[in-house]
Amino acid sequence: MSTERTLFPGDTGSFPLDMRQALVRLLRGPYIDGTADPALWTTILTHAVSLQQYLSEIFLLLSVDTERKIALLAPAEMDAVHTQPIVARKPLRREETLLALRLRVLLDRHAGSGTDVSISRDGAREILAEHRQPGAVDDKRMDEQTDAALARLLNLKLILPTELPHEYRVSNALALALPFDSIEQIPAYLAALDAGTQNEPFDLDPDHPDDTNQPLQEIF
């Protein structure tokens, strides 16, 4: 073992400091934004093969979108015990899923335009109002659901704060976080949610407390 890579007493690792830091950041999540951290992004691109080799040991896959400059981890699909992510992950609620899906569509429509996709609190409320469940007329409840959905997506860094109050930028990570083969699949999925015939399969948050949703697919 090279002494120059011995970073602390008892260190038996072989990776240099920058690679170890990249691993910690990837594992900490929810994703790496290469635009915000160019040095880290370069490290991930340069050492992607070695990083994936390490991550494979703990059943994780490194997903890198070079166009959007986003890197994140996803669990490998395995039908075996003790292969799930170390930290238990919890699903998005209905309104959070609806908002995330609609923002995903907006992100795709703006792809290649060179402009940021943004959403205001009022805009988010309008989106959720379009999907209000039959018979729901409580405006105060709608306000609470809007604020809760925005807070959750902010916590996941799928939307980011801006200098303007109640105005948010949609992160490019949202395109990787929602696993649709085609953007055309989303309207049908939204319709199924509205009809109550589809469970939300999105499990993006490792820290959210238990709620009444069914356990859903882990992707983030």
C-alpha positions in Angstrom: 0.0 0.0 0.0 1.3 3.4 -0.9 2.1 5.5 2.1 0.8 8.6 0.3 -2.7 7.2 0.4 -2.6 6.4 4.1 -4.8 9.2 5.3 -5.3 8.1 9.0 -4.0 5.6 11.5 -5.1 2.1 10.5 -6.0 3.2 6.9 -5.9 0.2 4.6 -7.7 1.9 1.7 -6.3 2.3 -1.8 -8.2 5.2 -3.1 -6.7 8.7 -3.1 -8.4 11.5 -1.0 -10.5 12.9 -3.9 -12.0 9.6 -4.8 -12.9 8.8 -1.2 -14.5 12.2 -0.9 -16.5 11.5 -4.0 -17.7 8.2 -2.6 -18.8 9.9 0.6 -20.7 12.6 -1.3 -22.4 10.0 -3.6 -23.4 7.9 -0.6 -24.7 10.9 1.3 -26.8 11.9 -1.7 -29.3 12.7 -3.0 -27.1 13.4 -6.1 -24.1 15.3 -7.4 -24.6 18.4 -9.5 -21.6 18.8 -11.7 -22.4 22.4 -12.5 -22.3 23.3 -8.9 -19.2 21.3 -8.1 -16.9 21.0 -11.2 -14.0 19.5 -9.3 -16.1 16.7 -7.8 -17.7 16.1 -11.2 -14.3 15.7 -12.8 -13.3 13.2 -10.2 -16.4 11.1 -10.7 -16.0 11.1 -14.5 -12.3 10.3 -14.3 -12.7 7.5 -11.9 -16.2 6.2 -12.7 -15.0 2.6 -13.4 -13.1 2.3 -10.1 -16.0 4.0 -8.2 -18.5 1.6 -9.7 -16.3 -1.4 -8.8 -16.4 -0.3 -5.1 -20.1 0.5 -5.2 -20.9 -2.9 -6.7 -19.6 -4.5 -3.5 -22.6 -2.9 -1.7 -25.2 -3.5 -4.4 -25.3 0.1 -5.7 -25.1 1.4 -9.3 -23.6 4.7 -10.3 -25.7 6.6 -12.8 -24.1 9.5 -14.7 -25.8 11.8 -17.0 -23.1 13.7 -18.8 -25.5 16.0 -20.6 -27.3 17.2 -17.5 -24.1 16.8 -15.4 -25.9 14.8 -12.7 -24.6 11.7 -10.9 -26.5 9.6 -8.4 -26.7 6.1 -6.9 -29.4 3.6 -7.4 -29.8 0.2 -5.8 -29.1 -2.9 -7.9 -32.2 -5.0 -8.6 -31.6 -8.3 -6.8 -33.9 -10.9 -5.4 -31.8 -11.8 -2.4 -31.7 -10.9 1.3 -29.4 -8.3 2.7 -28.9 -6.6 -0.7 -31.2 -3.6 -0.1 -29.8 -0.1 0.6 -28.4 0.3 4.1 -30.7 3.2 4.9 -34.5 2.5 4.7 -36.2 4.7 2.2 -39.7 6.0 2.2 -42.0 6.9 -0.7 -43.4 10.2 -1.8 -47.0 11.0 -0.9 -49.6 11.4 -3.6 -49.3 15.2 -4.0 -45.5 15.0 -3.9 -45.6 12.4 -6.7 -48.0 14.4 -8.8 -46.0 17.6 -8.5 -42.7 15.8 -9.2 -44.2 14.2 -12.3 -45.6 17.4 -13.7 -42.2 19.1 -13.1 -40.5 16.2 -14.9 -42.7 17.0 -18.0 -41.7 20.6 -17.8 -38.0 19.7 -17.5 -38.2 17.6 -20.6 -40.0 20.2 -22.6 -37.2 22.7 -21.9 -34.4 20.3 -22.6 -31.8 21.8 -24.8 -33.2 25.3 -24.5 -30.4 26.5 -22.2 -32.9 28.0 -19.8 -33.7 27.0 -16.3 -37.1 25.5 -15.5 -38.8 27.2 -12.6 -41.9 26.8 -10.5 -43.6 29.2 -8.1 -45.7 28.3 -5.1 -48.8 29.5 -6.9 -47.8 27.5 -9.9 -47.4 24.4 -7.8 -50.7 25.0 -6.1 -52.4 25.2 -9.5 -50.9 21.9 -10.6 -52.1 20.2 -7.4 -55.6 21.8 -7.8 -55.9 20.2 -11.2 -55.5 16.8 -9.6 -57.7 17.6 -6.6 -59.6 14.4 -5.5 -63.3 14.4 -6.2 -65.3 16.2 -3.5 -62.2 18.0 -2.1 -63.0 21.7 -1.6 -60.8 22.6 1.4 -58.6 25.4 0.2 -56.6 25.5 3.5 -55.9 21.8 3.1 -54.7 22.5 -0.5 -52.4 25.2 0.8 -50.9 22.8 3.4 -50.4 20.1 0.8 -48.7 22.5 -1.6 -46.3 23.7 1.1 -45.6 20.1 2.2 -44.9 18.9 -1.3 -42.6 21.8 -2.0 -40.8 21.3 1.3 -40.3 17.6 0.5 -38.9 18.2 -3.0 -36.7 20.9 -1.6 -35.3 18.5 1.0 -34.5 16.0 -1.8 -33.0 18.9 -3.8 -35.2 18.1 -6.8 -36.2 21.7 -6.7 -33.8 24.4 -5.5 -34.4 27.8 -3.9 -33.8 31.0 -5.8 -33.3 34.6 -4.9 -37.0 35.2 -5.3 -39.4 34.2 -2.5 -41.6 31.2 -3.2 -39.8 30.7 -6.6 -37.9 27.5 -7.2 -35.6 26.1 -9.9 -36.3 22.5 -11.0 -33.1 20.4 -10.7 -31.9 18.3 -13.7 -31.7 15.4 -11.2 -35.5 15.0 -11.5 -35.0 13.5 -15.0 -32.9 10.7 -13.5 -35.0 10.3 -10.3 -38.2 9.4 -12.1 -37.6 6.2 -14.1 -39.7 6.6 -17.2 -38.4 5.2 -20.5 -40.4 7.9 -22.3 -41.9 11.2 -21.2 -45.1 10.1 -23.0 -45.7 7.6 -20.3 -46.3 10.2 -17.6 -49.8 11.5 -18.7 -51.2 8.0 -18.4 -49.5 7.5 -15.1 -51.0 10.8 -13.8 -54.4 9.7 -15.0 -54.0 6.5 -13.1 -53.1 8.3 -10.0 -56.1 10.5 -10.3 -58.3 7.5 -10.8 -56.8 5.8 -7.7 -55.7 2.8 -9.8 -52.0 3.3 -9.5 -49.7 3.4 -6.4 -46.9 5.9 -6.5 -43.6 3.9 -7.1 -41.3 6.6 -6.2 -39.0 6.2 -3.2 -36.6 9.2 -3.2 -36.2 10.1 0.4 -34.0 8.2 2.9 -35.1 10.3 5.9 -38.8 10.9 5.7 -40.8 9.4 8.6 -43.2 6.5 8.0 -46.6 7.4 6.5 -49.6 5.5 5.2 -48.4 4.8 1.7 -47.5 1.3 0.6 -43.8 0.4 0.4 -42.7 1.5 -3.1 -39.8 0.9 -5.5 -36.4 2.3 -4.3 -34.7 4.4 -7.0 -32.9 7.2 -5.3 
